[in-house]
Amino acid sequence: MSDFVINKTQLVCVAQFVAKPGKRDALTAALAALIPATRREPGCIRYELNVSLEDENKVAFVEKFVDKAAFDEHCASQAIQDYFNKVMPELVESHHVEIFNQVIA
């Protein structure tokens, strides 16, 4: 018998963004503006923005949604589409988005 279970329903996303030089505050503000509406989405469990202690230009969202459909709906929202298509090109040097299932121990 194992000491853990993988939650295959809920989805965790870690989205990291590295700001262009001199753009960290603008990037943080743009990302922070997404928080209130996202937290009101019915499928959102967790949506928090973090700033790296090791690289002042790196910020990351840790997100958790009830299932993939809720995450897909979030990604398709107008605010997220506007961020990726209009805001991000001006402020972000690089980014990495990775999806996980939570291990429950």
C-alpha positions as CSV (number, residue, x, y, z in Angstrom):
1,M,0.0,0.0,0.0
2,S,1.4,3.4,-1.0
3,D,1.7,6.4,1.3
4,F,0.4,8.8,-1.4
5,V,-2.3,9.3,-3.9
6,I,-2.1,11.4,-7.1
7,N,-5.1,13.6,-7.5
8,K,-5.8,13.2,-11.2
9,T,-8.9,15.4,-11.2
10,Q,-7.6,18.7,-10.0
11,L,-4.9,20.6,-12.0
12,V,-2.0,22.6,-10.7
13,C,-0.3,25.1,-13.0
14,V,3.0,26.8,-12.3
15,A,3.5,29.7,-14.7
16,Q,6.8,31.5,-14.6
17,F,7.6,34.8,-16.3
18,V,10.9,36.6,-16.6
19,A,10.4,40.4,-17.0
20,K,12.3,42.3,-19.6
21,P,14.9,44.6,-18.1
22,G,13.2,47.4,-16.1
23,K,9.8,45.9,-16.6
24,R,9.4,43.8,-13.4
25,D,7.1,46.2,-11.6
26,A,4.9,46.7,-14.7
27,L,4.7,42.9,-15.2
28,T,3.9,42.3,-11.5
29,A,1.1,44.9,-11.8
30,A,-0.3,43.4,-15.0
31,L,-0.3,39.9,-13.4
32,A,-1.8,41.1,-10.1
33,A,-4.6,42.7,-12.0
34,L,-5.7,39.2,-13.1
35,I,-6.1,37.9,-9.6
36,P,-9.5,39.2,-8.4
37,A,-11.5,38.0,-11.5
38,T,-9.7,34.7,-11.6
39,R,-10.3,34.0,-7.9
40,R,-14.0,34.5,-8.6
41,E,-14.0,31.8,-11.4
42,P,-16.1,28.9,-10.1
43,G,-13.3,26.4,-10.8
44,C,-10.5,28.3,-9.2
45,I,-9.1,26.8,-6.0
46,R,-5.8,28.7,-5.7
47,Y,-4.4,31.6,-7.7
48,E,-1.3,33.3,-6.2
49,L,1.4,35.4,-7.6
50,N,5.0,35.1,-6.2
51,V,8.2,37.0,-6.8
52,S,11.5,35.1,-6.8
53,L,14.0,35.6,-4.0
54,E,16.8,34.6,-6.4
55,D,16.0,36.6,-9.5
56,E,14.2,39.9,-9.0
57,N,12.9,39.8,-12.6
58,K,11.1,36.4,-12.2
59,V,7.5,36.1,-11.1
60,A,5.4,33.0,-10.9
61,F,1.8,32.1,-10.5
62,V,0.9,29.0,-8.6
63,E,-2.6,28.0,-9.7
64,K,-5.0,25.2,-8.8
65,F,-8.3,24.4,-10.6
66,V,-11.0,21.8,-9.9
67,D,-10.3,20.1,-13.2
68,K,-8.9,20.6,-16.7
69,A,-12.1,22.0,-18.0
70,A,-12.0,24.8,-15.4
71,F,-8.4,25.5,-16.3
72,D,-9.1,25.5,-20.0
73,E,-12.0,27.9,-19.4
74,H,-9.7,30.2,-17.4
75,C,-7.1,30.1,-20.2
76,A,-9.8,31.0,-22.8
77,S,-11.0,34.0,-20.8
78,Q,-10.7,37.4,-22.4
79,A,-8.4,38.7,-19.6
80,I,-5.9,35.8,-20.0
81,Q,-6.0,36.0,-23.8
82,D,-5.4,39.8,-23.7
83,Y,-2.5,39.2,-21.3
84,F,-0.8,36.6,-23.5
85,N,-1.4,38.4,-26.8
86,K,-1.1,42.1,-25.9
87,V,0.6,42.6,-22.5
88,M,3.1,39.8,-22.3
89,P,5.0,40.6,-25.6
90,E,5.8,44.1,-24.1
91,L,6.9,43.0,-20.7
92,V,8.2,39.4,-20.8
93,E,11.6,38.2,-21.9
94,S,10.8,34.5,-21.4
95,H,8.1,32.3,-19.8
96,H,7.5,28.7,-18.9
97,V,4.1,27.1,-18.1
98,E,3.9,23.6,-16.6
99,I,0.9,21.6,-15.5
100,F,0.9,19.1,-12.6
101,N,-1.3,16.8,-10.6
102,Q,-1.0,17.1,-6.9
103,V,0.5,14.3,-4.8
104,I,-1.5,13.9,-1.6
105,A,0.6,12.3,1.1
